[in-house]
């Protein structure tokens, strides 16, 4: 491997480590935009009688209410949800109670790493190898984290109904 190749690999590794640090800081600082950036869950949630208040935790995640937004994240100490899982629940008062509009997100670093692998493979003419690997990485992360998000949201909804 040439010196340029080693430098490029070391730079990419440093970039990904920095990305993980930035993500952990954004989670710790509870920045709403970071929690809202993500994917809709596409599940119809049964409305709850009253809006949740304060903060709390379930077996899977911790949550915190700020206005009409609930931020939630996987607590690393609990080890029952994949690390980096986070999202938000938009609360909307309506007929029949408070409606829940859920967004979830995995940690972005593994998705960026897979995209980097695909892009680098295309540039180097090795897309036949890197494209399937990168797509499997992306699909696997999204599938596993979505399953954990569904469980987390169901647990939060149950906790909020019990709180009412």
Phi, psi and omega in degrees: 000135182284167178298322178296318179296319179293318179297318179296316180296317179295320178296319178295318179296318178297319178297318181290323176295317178299322179297319178295321178295316179299317179297319179292326177292317179298321176294316182294323181279352177057051179280120185305317183301323179293322180286329182277339178286120181166204186247142173293148182281336180058039172239139175274113180268137175292132181301152177259155185296317183226153177291141177291159179228154174071225180216169180184191179210160173238189177293341186252317188223168170252152180218159183210130182267131173226100183068236179259021180235135174248120175268137177223151183205154177286129179274117182300333181290332182282327179057027180251353176230154180300138181300137178092349178296132179203170179176193181215156174235117176275126180263131179224115178292136181202188179293128179092003177128205181261121181273146184245122176245111192257138170235146180221160178207142170278176170295141186281338184301314179297326178291321177295322178297318179294318178296321178297317179299316179296311181298316179296320178296323179292319180296321183273000180078021181245029183298333180298333180263312189282330181297309179297322180296313180296319179293322177294321177300312181296312181298319180296314179298312181297318181296309184294318181289326177295319178299319178293324179294319178300315179296315182298317181292320177298319178295318179296316180300317179298317179298321181290323177294320179292330180290330186291000000 
